[in-house]
Amino acid sequence: MKKIVLLHLEFKENKGKKNREEMANHKSQFKRIRQNEKRRLENRYWGKTMRNSIKKLRNTHDVNEAKESLPKVVSLIDKVAKKGIIHKNKAANLKSGLMIKINRMA
């Protein structure tokens, strides 16, 4: 079992022989498998970070604190959409919903 530490989160990588990634027949396929695993873990990190920041903002009851953290969360949503982890329309819907919620709080 090999651990990959990626930006303060730990994900365990399974390198068992019965793993489906071990079905490669060429050296380049093994490299592609390693690259895909690395990208998958990074995408998983950014998606989870985005979801957590959205949850934190939605659960905030202080108007000033919410308005202060909104630009950071919007920036994070845009970053995740740019990376292709979520669709750009989903990003727009999330940002719109957050704006509506904060405007109703004020």
N, C-alpha and C positions, 0 to 999 in steps of 0.2 A: 504494500500500500504506500503510495507516494503522495505527499501533501503538496498542494500548490497554494502559496500564500499570495493573494492578489488584493492589494489595497485594503488591508486590515481584515479581510475575511478569509477563512480557510475552507477550501473545498478539497475533498479527498478524491484522488484519481485512482480508479481501479485498473490494475494491469494484469488481471488474471488471464490464463490461457483460453478460458471459455468465453472471454469477452468478444463481442461481435467485431470489434476493431482489429482483432488479431487475424482477420481473414485475408489480409493483404497478401499479394503474390509478388509485388515489386517493391524495390527500395523507395521509389517515389511515392507509392501508396502509403508506406509507413510514415513518410514525412507529411503527407497530406493529412493523415489521421492525427498526427501530433498537432499540426496547425489548427485543424478543426476543433480539437479538444480545447486548445488554448483560447480560441475565439469564442467557443461556447461558454467557457467559464467567465470570460470577460463580459460577454453580453449578459450573462446571468447576473453578474455583479451590478452592472449599470441598471438593468431593469429593476432589480430588487431595491437598489438605492433610490431610484426614482419613485417607486411605489411607497417606500417608507417615508420619503420627504413629503409626498402628497398626503399620506395619512396623517402625518404630524401637523401639516398645515390645516387640514380639514378639522382636526380635533382641537385646534387652538381657539380659545374663547376671547382672547385679548385682541382687539382690533389693531392696535399699534404694532404688536408683535407679528400679526398676520400680514399686515401691509409691509413690514420690514423684510419678512422672509419670502414674500411672493416673487420678487425678481429673481432670487436664487433658484426657486423651484421652477419657474418658467424657463430659466436658462438651462437647467438640468433636463427638463422635458425636451427642449429644442435640441440639446446635445444628443440625447438618446434617439430622437427622430432622425437626426442627421446621420447617425451611425447605422440606421436601418433596423434598429431593434424594435421600434414601434412604427406604425405608418404615420405619415405626416398629418392625415386627417384625424387620427386618434389623438395626436399631440394637440391639434387645434381644439378638439372637443374637451380634452382635459383642461387646457388653459382657460377655455371659455367657462367651464363649470367652476373653476377656482375663482375666476374674476367675479362671477355672479354671486358666489357664496360670500366673498369678502365685501362686495358692494352692499349686500343685504345686511351684513353685520354692522356697517357704519351708520 
